[in-house]
């Protein structure tokens, strides 16, 4: 029995030792799992090394084997020309890490066209959660690729013309236009307009923002708000803000004398807009409130010589124009008087297409004012049809403070406007005396028994949309879509001449004088 017991004890001791050894081995493996001693490394590059035809605006993308965080170091991008070189610090905002912390995206400036590129990544640009740093690219790896496009274009774009010109003394208060000798694009940066008297920035305009429009070689910039009249300014922008399509940068303008100008002095009178329409959309009032073709116009305007009026504008079906937005073209206060005078010739049109105004004509209760023909194809004084043509007004905010002057409601009834004859229309908004006066061919027509057709005290608020601040629009409503949304309205064509807008209430004597001109 003793021998058997000894054997059992011996075997138990052996199993105990084996269990202890297994336990120690397990602990060692767990310790190795908890302590990460492996450096992060790149598992893929995009663009793929050696690829051709990489888009000029491509990002560089690195995917790591582990979750990583920004460390320190740089990404260096080089080519066979010095101007293509870029050095980007990993902590720059152009470098981001996403996709559960494994993907690094580098957003460089656009590549030059048709060039061989190499990217070098510094050691330590990323670290993992235990502090292990990226060791850098292995000696046997290179990240190279070729950009798309034509490698022969190494010439920077040249500025051909600019508006206003340098040293201009009658510059527009609304924007800038630059024309280059080839197609251009913009990159990150800004155009900055400075007040020359104080060197203070007045507008900083994002080169890739919505205030800038590029049409091949032409770059147009609209100011967020008009500049002041009779004031000196200068413009600056850095090298590379404008590039040609191949990516070659324009050198920019970085001083106060290369592009400086003085804005137009302004009319200094109550006449704030005068569009003769002889051969263009230019304003000759002295304010340079030139009109422009509407953004959604499907046809252009044209100019012709009329036997009665001389040079006039023709609004073809689908065409319309806009005046710029400016404080002088708003009726803000209840005492802001203004008058609109124009000559027009159009044939009868079904429905109620807009002729001129500053409101969304989708509802007569929307803020603003507007002249429209209304079933003009069938109206004649005394023939029993309603409307003919109307002047609609509503104030802001929209509270159903609407008023309508209607040709058919006047006593006597006003003549037809849409009879394919020349007529002068005058609308006088005398807010000081709370009275709307509407004239055709120098004669006033009113509905004295209908207060809502002439009493401006019923619309005491601003006569424009204070939220959208729409421009005065000609041959359409301010949306650019009201006439266009209906085949009958969209078919309206006609002639216009001598549009004048005043910041005062014209008297009968002044209206009569305009008709006699």
Secondary structure as GFF3:
##gff-version 3
##sequence-region A 1 517
A	DSSP	alpha_helix	2	34	.	.	.	ID=ss1
A	DSSP	beta_strand	42	46	.	.	.	ID=ss2
A	DSSP	beta_strand	51	54	.	.	.	ID=ss3
A	DSSP	beta_strand	60	64	.	.	.	ID=ss4
A	DSSP	beta_strand	69	70	.	.	.	ID=ss5
A	DSSP	beta_strand	74	78	.	.	.	ID=ss6
A	DSSP	three_ten_helix	82	84	.	.	.	ID=ss7
A	DSSP	beta_strand	86	89	.	.	.	ID=ss8
A	DSSP	beta_strand	95	98	.	.	.	ID=ss9
A	DSSP	beta_strand	103	106	.	.	.	ID=ss10
A	DSSP	beta_strand	116	121	.	.	.	ID=ss11
A	DSSP	beta_strand	126	127	.	.	.	ID=ss12
A	DSSP	beta_strand	143	147	.	.	.	ID=ss13
A	DSSP	beta_strand	159	163	.	.	.	ID=ss14
A	DSSP	beta_strand	168	171	.	.	.	ID=ss15
A	DSSP	beta_strand	175	180	.	.	.	ID=ss16
A	DSSP	beta_strand	184	186	.	.	.	ID=ss17
A	DSSP	beta_strand	190	195	.	.	.	ID=ss18
A	DSSP	beta_strand	200	206	.	.	.	ID=ss19
A	DSSP	beta_strand	212	215	.	.	.	ID=ss20
A	DSSP	beta_strand	218	222	.	.	.	ID=ss21
A	DSSP	beta_strand	232	236	.	.	.	ID=ss22
A	DSSP	beta_strand	242	244	.	.	.	ID=ss23
A	DSSP	beta_strand	260	263	.	.	.	ID=ss24
A	DSSP	beta_strand	271	275	.	.	.	ID=ss25
A	DSSP	beta_strand	292	293	.	.	.	ID=ss26
A	DSSP	beta_strand	302	306	.	.	.	ID=ss27
A	DSSP	beta_strand	310	315	.	.	.	ID=ss28
A	DSSP	beta_strand	321	322	.	.	.	ID=ss29
A	DSSP	three_ten_helix	327	329	.	.	.	ID=ss30
A	DSSP	beta_strand	338	346	.	.	.	ID=ss31
A	DSSP	beta_strand	354	357	.	.	.	ID=ss32
A	DSSP	beta_strand	368	374	.	.	.	ID=ss33
A	DSSP	beta_strand	388	394	.	.	.	ID=ss34
A	DSSP	beta_strand	402	406	.	.	.	ID=ss35
A	DSSP	three_ten_helix	407	409	.	.	.	ID=ss36
A	DSSP	beta_strand	423	430	.	.	.	ID=ss37
A	DSSP	beta_strand	435	440	.	.	.	ID=ss38
A	DSSP	beta_strand	443	445	.	.	.	ID=ss39
A	DSSP	three_ten_helix	451	453	.	.	.	ID=ss40
A	DSSP	three_ten_helix	456	458	.	.	.	ID=ss41
A	DSSP	beta_strand	473	474	.	.	.	ID=ss42
A	DSSP	three_ten_helix	483	485	.	.	.	ID=ss43
A	DSSP	alpha_helix	487	490	.	.	.	ID=ss44
A	DSSP	beta_strand	494	502	.	.	.	ID=ss45
A	DSSP	alpha_helix	508	516	.	.	.	ID=ss46
###
